[in-house]
Amino acid sequence: MDVTRRQIIIAAVGLTSIAPFAAIAQGAPSIHVLKDPNCSCCRVWADILRAEGFRVTEERSFGTLLVRHKLDNGIPQEMISCHTGEIEGYMIEGHVPAADIRRLLDERRDAVGLAVPGMPYGSHGMGPEDQREAYDVFLIRRDGSTEVFTSYEAA
């Protein structure tokens, strides 16, 4: 098979044009989300993360199996919410904003991860942010204790 000079140039131009996108995709943090397939707020949260540049994979999980997974991975019962993400060795419980996930990844804290317990209105995936109620994002330490990582005031 003979390859012409023109074919080589076209191929090189094509590869050059997609290279920046490949680099972006490789640099995007990957998060795996376990969620109830019937929960629309979990789907919205995953979509928000995608829009924020995360690569999101989703896995269906139900009831006690999902709760057991959370507890087995160090999420205290009082921190439990509807879905759980796993990213670079951290657990992300509930409607944690993308900025807080990025901050955790940047700081590399020695912790289980982050949690927004319950489902506060106006948190990512739970209604408009301009109508949000006040809520806290908690850092879950390895001993099960927690501290406020970020506080969001009511809108």
C-alpha positions in Angstrom: 0.0 0.0 0.0 1.4 3.4 -1.0 0.8 6.3 1.3 0.9 9.6 -0.4 2.5 12.8 1.0 -1.0 14.4 1.0 -2.4 11.5 3.2 0.5 11.9 5.7 -0.1 15.7 5.9 -3.9 15.2 6.4 -3.3 12.6 9.1 -0.8 14.8 10.9 -3.2 17.8 10.8 -6.0 15.6 12.1 -3.9 14.3 15.0 -2.6 17.8 15.8 -6.2 19.1 16.0 -7.4 16.5 18.5 -4.3 16.3 20.7 -5.4 19.2 23.0 -8.8 17.4 23.6 -7.0 14.1 24.4 -4.8 15.9 26.9 -7.8 17.5 28.6 -9.6 14.2 28.9 -6.5 12.5 30.4 -6.1 15.3 32.9 -9.7 15.3 34.0 -10.3 13.7 37.4 -12.4 10.5 37.2 -15.1 9.9 39.8 -17.1 6.7 40.1 -20.6 7.3 41.5 -22.8 4.7 43.2 -26.4 5.7 43.2 -30.0 4.6 43.2 -31.0 4.5 39.5 -34.4 6.1 40.4 -32.9 9.2 42.1 -33.0 12.2 39.8 -30.9 14.4 42.1 -28.0 11.9 41.9 -28.2 12.1 38.1 -28.3 16.0 38.2 -25.2 16.0 40.5 -23.3 13.7 38.1 -24.2 16.0 35.2 -23.0 19.0 37.1 -19.7 17.3 37.7 -19.4 16.4 34.0 -20.1 20.1 33.2 -17.3 21.0 35.6 -14.8 18.8 33.7 -14.9 15.5 35.7 -15.1 12.1 34.0 -18.0 10.4 35.7 -18.9 6.8 35.7 -22.1 5.6 37.3 -23.1 2.4 39.0 -26.5 1.3 40.1 -26.8 0.3 43.8 -29.8 -0.1 46.1 -30.8 0.2 49.7 -28.8 -1.8 52.3 -26.1 -2.7 49.7 -25.4 1.0 49.1 -25.5 1.8 52.8 -23.2 -1.1 53.6 -20.7 0.2 51.0 -20.7 3.7 52.6 -20.2 2.4 56.1 -17.5 -0.1 55.0 -15.6 2.7 53.4 -15.5 5.0 56.5 -18.5 7.2 56.0 -20.2 7.7 59.4 -23.9 7.0 59.6 -24.7 10.7 60.5 -22.9 11.8 57.3 -24.9 9.6 54.9 -26.7 11.1 51.9 -28.2 9.6 48.7 -25.1 8.8 46.5 -21.5 8.1 47.0 -18.6 9.0 44.7 -15.1 7.5 44.8 -12.2 9.6 43.4 -8.5 9.1 43.8 -8.8 7.2 47.1 -11.4 9.6 48.6 -15.1 9.0 49.3 -17.5 11.8 48.3 -20.8 11.5 50.0 -23.9 13.5 48.9 -24.2 16.8 47.1 -20.6 18.0 47.5 -19.8 20.9 45.1 -17.1 20.3 42.5 -15.0 23.1 43.9 -14.7 21.3 47.2 -13.8 18.1 45.5 -11.0 19.9 43.6 -9.8 21.5 46.7 -9.6 18.2 48.5 -7.6 16.7 45.5 -5.3 19.7 45.6 -4.7 19.6 49.3 -4.3 15.8 49.5 -5.7 15.7 53.1 -5.3 12.5 55.1 -9.0 11.7 55.2 -11.7 9.4 54.2 -13.3 12.2 52.1 -16.1 14.8 52.1 -19.8 14.7 52.9 -22.8 16.8 52.7 -25.2 14.9 54.9 -28.9 14.9 54.0 -30.0 16.7 50.9 -29.9 20.5 51.6 -31.9 22.5 49.1 -29.8 24.5 46.7 -26.7 22.3 47.0 -25.4 20.9 43.7 -28.2 18.8 42.3 -30.8 19.9 44.8 -32.4 23.0 43.3 -31.3 26.5 42.3 -28.2 27.7 44.1 -29.7 31.3 44.3 -32.4 29.8 46.6 -30.1 27.5 48.7 -30.4 27.0 52.4 -27.2 27.2 54.5 -25.2 23.9 54.6 -21.8 22.6 55.4 -19.4 20.3 53.6 -17.6 18.1 56.1 -14.2 16.5 56.0 -14.4 13.0 57.3 -11.2 12.0 59.1 -9.9 8.5 59.2 -10.9 8.0 62.8 -14.6 8.8 61.9 -14.6 12.3 63.3 -15.5 15.3 61.1 -14.7 18.9 60.7 -16.3 21.6 58.6 -14.4 21.8 55.3 -16.6 24.6 53.7 -19.7 26.5 54.8 -22.2 27.8 52.4 -24.5 30.6 53.6 -28.2 30.7 52.6 -28.8 32.6 49.4 
